Amino acid sequence: PSHGKPVLLYDLKCSGSQAYLKLASEVIQREKRLRAA
């Protein structure tokens, strides 16, 4: 956004924020599985 804030602070519920959080969660879960293997 042009308001000088990261999207997660500007609008946590917008589709872009939600997609980013979902991606971050998937990356973290994959990393946990790889480290456990």
N, C-alpha and C positions, 0 to 999 in steps of 0.2 A: 504493500500500500504506500501511497504517497504521504502518509502521515508520519513517517520516520520511525515507525514501530515495526518489529517483527510480526509476521502474520499471526503467530500464536498469541501475542499480546493484543493485537488489534481486534481480532475476531476468532476466538477459539472454536466457535461452532460452525464457521463457514466450511464449505466443501474442501477447499484447499488445505485448511488446518487439519481437518479430519483425515484427509488422504495422507498428509505428512505424518501424523501420529500413527496411522495404521502401518505405513511403511517402516517407521522407526521401530515399532513393536515387532514386526516381522523380522527385521534385521537382528534385533536383540535376541529373539527366540532362536533364530538360526545359529547365532554365535554361541548361545548356551548349549545347543545340541552338539555343535562341533567340538566344543571344549569337553563335553561329557563323554564323547566317543573315544 
